[in-house]
Amino acid sequence: MNICVAVLGAGSWGTTVAHLAAHNVPTVVWARDPEVAAEIDEHHRNSRYLAGYDLHPDLTATPDLAEAVGRADVLVMGVPSHGFRATLEDVKPHLRAWVPVVSLAKGLEQGSRLRMTQLIDEILPGHPYGVLTGPNLAKEILAGDAAAAVIAMSDPVIAEELQRVFASNLFRVYVNDDVVGSELAGALKNVMALAAGMADGLGTGDNTRAAVITRGLAELTRLGVAMGGRAETFAGLAGMGDLVATCISPQSRNRHVGEELGKGRSLDEIIEEMHMVAEGVKTTKVVMELAREHDVYMPIAEQMDLVCNQGCTPVDAYRGLLKHKVAHELHT
């Protein structure tokens, strides 16, 4: 394929996606920090986020946004949700017409409550947009473990082309035309990962974890369908697959935050020591606003909002969940 991919954002997942694409096509990653860009470009390492892992030798990097964007035939947005709009505005003068834009972010914009692909459509109208998502832990992929993801695009023909850009023998990429459901699943599952981690931090067992994951899937499916996604998407890689990985893996940022909260640490203290963004913390408030707007019952998300934004303790949140009404499993 005679195309060039530009990945904006040299965090753990942005770097990993750039590494995957570099196996198939010329790929450049933009790093805001010149030192990170230089290390990737010269030594094929990103020790800040992926210490000990080698990157594809053909992957290049630059701290110059215009340089990265100007030569892109495919633009991948690997920046967190809180910086997504500003980065798109910076990209706009340098991006050629009709270049597809793919989001990696698993969050919703504060205030507007927009999905990242909605921001792409708003700021870069006319550009095909989509999302690459699924149960993808960066270090496992770089270690050579098999994994799978979903590429969901507004244009199905482009989705099939991009499938070949990111896929490898050990990284299988499926196509899904449900952009709304695929994107919402990735954002909403982070809230449930906070709950799963918090339960672990409180010392509960596997039964509790299984209940949180299962009932969490029910909650995010209800809201996702109410907002226009398809139920089967939430049973697939973007939904259940990503939810399970994020809720059980020690590598999960959101699970880590929840676990530390359960151990009694403050949210500010936990966030301050992290070098990466845990999207679920910012998403809890937005999710509850959407749940109320769409009249969707989300008791787990409600308790996470109380803990993250309203001063409720994890112990009180756990007790609050136990007090919620018990009804028909398939209807609540």
ZIWOHU-V898510 format. One record per helix or strand of 3 or more residues. SS is the DSSP state (helix for helix, strand for strand). FROM is the first residue (numbers start at 1). TO is the last residue. If there is no record, write none. Layout:
BEGIN
SS|FROM|TO  SS|FROM|TO
END
This chain:
BEGIN
strand|4|8  helix|12|22  strand|26|30  helix|34|43  helix|47|50  strand|60|62  helix|65|70  strand|74|77  helix|81|92  strand|100|103  helix|116|123  strand|129|133  helix|138|142  strand|147|153  helix|156|166  strand|171|176  helix|179|201  helix|206|226  helix|231|234  helix|237|248  helix|253|262  helix|267|273  helix|279|293  helix|299|309  helix|314|323
END
